[in-house]
Amino acid sequence: MTRHDHHGLVDGVIIVAILLALWQALFAYAGEVAITPPWTTIVFAMSLLGSANFWPHAGATLLAFAEALAISTLLGVALGLWLGLRRFAGDVAEPILAALYTIPKVTLYPLILLLFGLNLSAKVAFGVIHGLIPIVLFTLAAVRNLPPVYRRAARTLRLTPWQTVTTVLAPAVTPEIVSGLRIGFAVTLLGVLIGEMFASQRGLGFLLINGISLHNVRLTTAVTLLIILFAVGANWSLLAFERWFSGP
């Protein structure tokens, strides 16, 4: 282990200790009517992971999330590259997309229900409308910030537009795209969970809203912890991939 890795591990332990202390302090302030203490929550979360009833809900959320993230990534990267190559279209689309992203997505949920019904498609669609725009904007900005020499080299080599995108632009902007994916990952997961909370009989979002409705604080806190751990772990993996791809 290098000195940098050692310092990073120590910093991580300190951050976790601070978060646990704040969690315990919040429990001491609010009591069991609002939140359960760290150790109780961890024990119950472990029992959930060992329960056969938990995994169908987790599987439903992961399936919807995987589909929503795949659609957001493919469409977002493709649209961002296309807008980045066409400056006028990008100049017109960027403020429109930024304005659309500020709209509270929950206001669109009745429309999503009318279009897709109460099934998996609605959760996927709700996840996509959260995650698509950030990925488009990050990819668009990455293409715009590329040095002009990349495009000049592509023209010199007489590459087709498709060859330019796949062999020149896409590899050059991949680190920035991965940064966009980190944001898209988080908001896509948020969208899927919100979709499950509004109209679903399965999923982690359903477990959350069901726990709130039944005032099952232990269930709500444990499911929230599991979601946070999954999101942090996945985000750390994407960050590690981004650093590895960018090189030293």
N, C-alpha and C positions, 0 to 999 in steps of 0.2 A: 504494500500500500504506500503510495506517495504521500508526501507531506500535504499536498493539496487535498488528496482524498481524505486524509486523516482529519484535517480542519473541517472539511465538508461534513464528515460523519459527526464530529463534535457539535458543529452548528445545528445539524439536524436533530440530535438528541436534545439540545438546549431548547430548540423551538417546540419539539413535542412536549417537553416538560412544562414549558410555559403555557402551552395550550391546555394541557391537562389541569394545570393549576387554575387557569381561568375558568375552565369547565366546572371544576369543583367549587370555585367561588360563586359561579352563577347558580349552581345547585343550592349552595348554602343561602343564597339570597332569595331565590324563587321557590325552592322546595319541590317536593315530589309531584305537586299538581301541575308543574310546567316541564320538568326535565328530571331525568334520573342521573345519579352520579356516574363517574367514568367506569369504575370497576363493575358495578351492577349492569351497566349498558354493555360492556365488553362481554361479560358472561352470557347475557341474554342473546347478544348477537351471535356468539359461538353456538348457542343452542339452536338458533334459527338456521345457521348453516348446516347443522346436523339434522334438520327437520325435513321430511319429504314434502311437506306442504309448502315450504318456502320456495323450492326450486322451480316449480311451474310459473310462479310469479316472476322470479328472477329471469327465467328463460324467455318469458313473454316480453319483458323489458329489453333484454339483450337483443332479441330478434328484431324488434321494432327499431331499436337504436342503431343496429348494424345496417339495416336497410336505409334508414334516414341518413346516416353518415355517408354511406356509399353514394347515394344519390346526390347529396350536397357536395361531396368532394368532386365527383365526376362532372356534374353540371357547373359547379363553381369554378373549377380550374379551367374547364373548356371556355366558359363565358368570359372569365377574366383574361385569358390569353387572347381571345378574339377581340375584346374591347381594347386591350393593351396594344395590339397591332394596328388598330384603327383609331387614331388619336381623336378625330372629331366625334366618333361614336362614344369613345371613352369619356370625353369631356362632357357630353350630354348625359350619359348614363350615370356617371359617378355621383353627382348631387342628388339625382332621383333615387338611386339605391340607398344613399346615406339617409335621405329623408324617410324612405320606406322603412328603414331599419329602426327608426325612432318610434314607429307606431307600436303601441302595446299589442303584442301578438294575440293576447287573450281575447281581444275584441273581434278577431277573425275566426274564433272557434265555432260560433254558430254556422258560419259559411262552410267551414271545413266539415261539420257534421252533415250539412245538407248535401254536400258533394260526395262524401265518402261513407257516411253512415257510421254506426257504432261498431267499428271493427278495427283490424290492424292497420288498414290503409289510413284511417283518420289519425292515428298516432304517428305514423310515418310522415304523413303530410305536415303535421304540426311540428315535427322535428325538423323537417326540411326548411320550412319557412323561417325557422330560427337560425339554422346553420348555413344556409346558402349564401346570403348576402355578405357576411364577413369573409368567407373564402373568396368570393368574387372580388371584393375590394382589396384584399391582401394581394391576390394574384395580379390584379390590374396595376396596383402600385409597384409591384416587383418588376413587371415588364417595363413600366415607364422609367424606372430608375436604372435600368440596364445601360451600360456605356454604349454609345452609338456604334462603336467598333464591331459589336456583335452582328448588328444588322448589315453593316457594310461588308463584313466578311461573308455573310450569307449571300449577299448580292454578287460579290466577287466570284464565289463558287457556283453561282447560278442555281441555287437551291430553290426548289418549289416552296410555296407557302407551307405545305405540310411538312416538308423536310426541315424548313427553318424552325418550325414550332417544336418538332420532336427531337431534333439533333442539336439545336443551338439554344433556343429560348427556354424550353422546359428544363433541361439540366441546369442552366444558369440561374433560374429563379426558384429552384427546388427548395433551398433553405428558407426563403421567404414564404413559399407556399406551405412548408411545414409549420411555420409560425402561425399562418392563417388557420391551418388545420387544428392547432392547439386551441384557438379561440372557437373555431367551428365545432370542435369536439364538445366543449363545455356547453355551449348554447344549444346544440342539437340534443344532448342528453337532457338539458333542462326542458326543452320543448316536448320531448317524449314523455317525461315524467308529468308535466302539466297536463298533457293530453290524457294520460291514464287517470289523473286525479279528477278530471271533469266527467269523463264518460268511458268507463272501462270496468270490467269485472275481474281483470287479471293484471298483474304487473306491480312493480314496486311503488309506483305512484298510487295505485289503488290501495295497497297496504297502508301507505301514509295517510290518505284521506279517511280510510276506514278506522285507523287508529285514532285519528283526531275526532271522528264522529263518536266513537265509543269511549273516548277519553282514556285510551290505553296508552299512557305516556311511555311506558317501557317499550312497547312495540314501535311507536313513532320515533323515539330517540335511537333505538337500535337500527332501524331501517335507514334512518338519516346517516348514522355513522357508517354503515356499509356502503351507502352510495358515495359518501365523501371519500372513503378509502379507495373505492374503485376509480373515482375521478382523479384523485391525486396520483395513484399508481399509473394510470394511463397517461396522464399529463407528463409525469416524470419520464416515462418511456419515450414519448414524442420529443421531449426536450433532449434526452440523451441521443436520440437518432439525429436530431437537428445539429447537435454539437459534433457528432461523429461525421456527419455528411459535410459539415462546413470545414472540418479539418482543424489542425492546431492553429 
